[in-house]
Amino acid sequence: MGLFTSFFKPLKPVGFDYRPRFYDEKKEEKMERRKVAEGLAGDDPEAMKSRIQRNLKRQSTSLSAKSFRQQQVAKSNMRLLLIIAVLLVALVLAIEVYLPRFAYLFE
């Protein structure tokens, strides 16, 4: 009988426990700096890890990384211009050599 009684009972909604979380970047950076400042006093391995991570993060966004990217873009642009120039010269030569032959055929 238990099977039939649960079949006819309405289902109860499942509880939903939602706690919104907000990310405050300034607060996160402030807490990180505080942790680092506290960790500088001792030789804590976790503090050392955080210092290394912070320095690597700072170096990856520094001017050297940006200038490397700019150098690569400049090289790519120069290579593209060189290829276009070679193709234009080849096109002009082909027109000068082969156009009179085609013009002679259609006269």
QUIHU-V737943 format. One record per residue. N is the residue number from 1. RES is the residue in three letters. PSI is psi as a letter, one per 40 degrees, with the letter a starting at -180 (999 if undefined). OMEGA is omega in whole degrees, -180 to 180 (* if undefined). D_CENTER is the distance of its C-alpha to the mean C-alpha in whole Angstrom. Layout:
n=N res=RES psi=PSI omega=OMEGA d_center=D_CENTER
n=N res=RES psi=PSI omega=OMEGA d_center=D_CENTER
//
This chain:
n=1 res=MET psi=d omega=-178 d_center=61
n=2 res=GLY psi=d omega=180 d_center=58
n=3 res=LEU psi=d omega=-178 d_center=56
n=4 res=PHE psi=d omega=-179 d_center=57
n=5 res=THR psi=d omega=179 d_center=57
n=6 res=SER psi=d omega=180 d_center=53
n=7 res=PHE psi=d omega=-177 d_center=53
n=8 res=PHE psi=e omega=180 d_center=55
n=9 res=LYS psi=i omega=177 d_center=53
n=10 res=PRO psi=i omega=179 d_center=50
n=11 res=LEU psi=i omega=177 d_center=47
n=12 res=LYS psi=i omega=180 d_center=45
n=13 res=PRO psi=i omega=179 d_center=42
n=14 res=VAL psi=h omega=180 d_center=40
n=15 res=GLY psi=i omega=-179 d_center=39
n=16 res=PHE psi=h omega=-178 d_center=35
n=17 res=ASP psi=h omega=-177 d_center=34
n=18 res=TYR psi=h omega=174 d_center=31
n=19 res=ARG psi=h omega=-178 d_center=30
n=20 res=PRO psi=i omega=178 d_center=28
n=21 res=ARG psi=h omega=-179 d_center=25
n=22 res=PHE psi=i omega=-180 d_center=23
n=23 res=TYR psi=h omega=178 d_center=21
n=24 res=ASP psi=h omega=-175 d_center=22
n=25 res=GLU psi=d omega=-180 d_center=19
n=26 res=LYS psi=d omega=179 d_center=22
n=27 res=LYS psi=d omega=179 d_center=24
n=28 res=GLU psi=d omega=179 d_center=22
n=29 res=GLU psi=d omega=179 d_center=21
n=30 res=LYS psi=d omega=179 d_center=25
n=31 res=MET psi=d omega=179 d_center=26
n=32 res=GLU psi=d omega=178 d_center=24
n=33 res=ARG psi=d omega=179 d_center=25
n=34 res=ARG psi=d omega=178 d_center=29
n=35 res=LYS psi=d omega=-179 d_center=28
n=36 res=VAL psi=d omega=-180 d_center=27
n=37 res=ALA psi=d omega=178 d_center=30
n=38 res=GLU psi=d omega=-178 d_center=32
n=39 res=GLY psi=e omega=180 d_center=31
n=40 res=LEU psi=d omega=-178 d_center=32
n=41 res=ALA psi=d omega=-178 d_center=36
n=42 res=GLY psi=i omega=178 d_center=36
n=43 res=ASP psi=f omega=180 d_center=34
n=44 res=ASP psi=h omega=-180 d_center=32
n=45 res=PRO psi=d omega=179 d_center=30
n=46 res=GLU psi=d omega=178 d_center=28
n=47 res=ALA psi=d omega=179 d_center=28
n=48 res=MET psi=d omega=178 d_center=27
n=49 res=LYS psi=d omega=-179 d_center=24
n=50 res=SER psi=d omega=177 d_center=23
n=51 res=ARG psi=d omega=180 d_center=23
n=52 res=ILE psi=d omega=179 d_center=22
n=53 res=GLN psi=d omega=-179 d_center=18
n=54 res=ARG psi=d omega=180 d_center=19
n=55 res=ASN psi=d omega=178 d_center=19
n=56 res=LEU psi=d omega=178 d_center=16
n=57 res=LYS psi=d omega=179 d_center=14
n=58 res=ARG psi=d omega=180 d_center=16
n=59 res=GLN psi=d omega=-178 d_center=16
n=60 res=SER psi=d omega=179 d_center=12
n=61 res=THR psi=e omega=-176 d_center=12
n=62 res=SER psi=a omega=-177 d_center=15
n=63 res=LEU psi=d omega=-177 d_center=17
n=64 res=SER psi=d omega=179 d_center=17
n=65 res=ALA psi=d omega=180 d_center=13
n=66 res=LYS psi=d omega=-179 d_center=13
n=67 res=SER psi=d omega=177 d_center=17
n=68 res=PHE psi=d omega=178 d_center=16
n=69 res=ARG psi=d omega=179 d_center=13
n=70 res=GLN psi=d omega=177 d_center=16
n=71 res=GLN psi=d omega=-180 d_center=18
n=72 res=GLN psi=d omega=178 d_center=16
n=73 res=VAL psi=d omega=179 d_center=16
n=74 res=ALA psi=d omega=178 d_center=20
n=75 res=LYS psi=d omega=-180 d_center=21
n=76 res=SER psi=d omega=179 d_center=19
n=77 res=ASN psi=d omega=179 d_center=21
n=78 res=MET psi=d omega=179 d_center=24
n=79 res=ARG psi=d omega=179 d_center=24
n=80 res=LEU psi=d omega=178 d_center=24
n=81 res=LEU psi=d omega=178 d_center=27
n=82 res=LEU psi=d omega=179 d_center=29
n=83 res=ILE psi=d omega=179 d_center=29
n=84 res=ILE psi=d omega=180 d_center=30
n=85 res=ALA psi=d omega=179 d_center=33
n=86 res=VAL psi=d omega=179 d_center=34
n=87 res=LEU psi=d omega=177 d_center=34
n=88 res=LEU psi=d omega=178 d_center=36
n=89 res=VAL psi=d omega=179 d_center=38
n=90 res=ALA psi=d omega=179 d_center=39
n=91 res=LEU psi=d omega=179 d_center=39
n=92 res=VAL psi=d omega=179 d_center=42
n=93 res=LEU psi=d omega=180 d_center=44
n=94 res=ALA psi=d omega=179 d_center=44
n=95 res=ILE psi=d omega=-179 d_center=45
n=96 res=GLU psi=d omega=-177 d_center=48
n=97 res=VAL psi=d omega=-170 d_center=49
n=98 res=TYR psi=d omega=-179 d_center=49
n=99 res=LEU psi=d omega=177 d_center=49
n=100 res=PRO psi=d omega=179 d_center=53
n=101 res=ARG psi=d omega=178 d_center=54
n=102 res=PHE psi=d omega=179 d_center=52
n=103 res=ALA psi=d omega=179 d_center=54
n=104 res=TYR psi=d omega=180 d_center=57
n=105 res=LEU psi=d omega=-176 d_center=57
n=106 res=PHE psi=e omega=180 d_center=57
n=107 res=GLU psi=999 omega=* d_center=60
//
